[in-house]
Amino acid sequence: NTDGESKSNDIAGCGGLIRGVDRESLGSFTKFIGRCSTFVAELWDVLEGLKLAKERGFNRIEICVDSAAVISTIINGGGGNVYGI
């Protein structure tokens, strides 16, 4: 589970946790991002979650994100200028 947040494109951060099949906590993270949009904060959030999963040696994961724009970008292989979305 991950969530990124930005207040008026001013100060952003993200955080999340990895849960096991029985919903037990297997790790967590937080990150100060700085100045960016909520969309970019959500992308950072997914990246940091994937990095933590890799560090912990997980090969099969399910990502839970509450941003439809981020989900669409990941599914459709979006790239380029993320500020234009």
C-alpha positions as CSV (number, residue, x, y, z in Angstrom):
1,N,0.0,0.0,0.0
2,T,1.4,3.4,-1.0
3,D,0.3,7.0,-0.9
4,G,2.0,10.2,-2.1
5,E,0.8,13.7,-1.3
6,S,1.5,17.2,-2.3
7,K,-0.1,20.4,-1.0
8,S,-0.6,23.0,-3.7
9,N,2.6,21.8,-5.5
10,D,4.6,23.0,-2.5
11,I,5.9,20.3,-0.2
12,A,5.4,16.6,-1.1
13,G,6.2,13.3,0.5
14,C,5.2,9.7,0.2
15,G,5.0,6.5,2.3
16,G,3.9,3.0,2.2
17,L,4.1,-0.5,3.6
18,I,4.5,-4.0,2.5
19,R,2.1,-6.5,3.9
20,G,2.2,-10.3,3.8
21,V,-0.6,-12.6,2.7
22,D,-2.0,-12.5,6.3
23,R,-1.9,-8.7,6.2
24,E,1.1,-8.6,8.5
25,S,3.6,-5.7,8.1
26,L,6.8,-6.8,6.4
27,G,8.4,-3.3,5.9
28,S,7.6,0.3,5.5
29,F,9.0,3.6,4.1
30,T,8.6,7.3,4.1
31,K,10.3,9.8,1.9
32,F,10.4,13.6,1.7
33,I,10.3,14.6,-2.0
34,G,10.2,18.4,-2.0
35,R,8.3,20.5,-4.5
36,C,6.2,18.6,-7.0
37,S,2.7,17.7,-8.0
38,T,0.6,15.1,-6.3
39,F,0.9,12.9,-9.5
40,V,4.7,13.0,-9.3
41,A,4.5,12.2,-5.5
42,E,2.4,9.2,-6.3
43,L,4.9,8.0,-8.9
44,W,7.7,8.4,-6.4
45,D,5.6,6.4,-4.0
46,V,5.3,3.4,-6.4
47,L,9.0,3.6,-7.1
48,E,10.0,3.6,-3.5
49,G,7.6,0.7,-2.8
50,L,9.1,-1.3,-5.6
51,K,12.6,-0.6,-4.4
52,L,11.7,-1.7,-0.8
53,A,10.1,-4.9,-2.2
54,K,13.3,-5.7,-4.2
55,E,15.5,-5.0,-1.2
56,R,13.4,-7.5,0.8
57,G,13.7,-10.1,-1.9
58,F,10.1,-10.2,-2.9
59,N,9.5,-11.6,-6.5
60,R,5.7,-11.4,-6.6
61,I,4.0,-8.3,-5.5
62,E,0.6,-6.5,-5.8
63,I,0.7,-2.7,-5.8
64,C,-2.2,-0.8,-4.3
65,V,-2.4,2.8,-5.5
66,D,-5.3,5.2,-5.1
67,S,-4.4,7.4,-8.1
68,A,-6.3,6.5,-11.4
69,A,-3.8,8.6,-13.3
70,V,-0.8,6.7,-12.0
71,I,-2.5,3.4,-12.6
72,S,-3.3,4.4,-16.2
73,T,0.3,5.6,-16.8
74,I,1.7,2.3,-15.5
75,I,-0.7,0.1,-17.5
76,N,-0.3,2.1,-20.7
77,G,3.4,2.4,-20.4
78,G,3.4,6.1,-20.1
79,G,6.6,8.0,-20.2
80,G,8.0,11.4,-21.1
81,N,6.9,14.5,-19.4
82,V,4.9,13.5,-16.4
83,Y,4.0,17.1,-15.6
84,G,1.9,17.2,-18.8
85,I,-0.6,14.6,-17.5
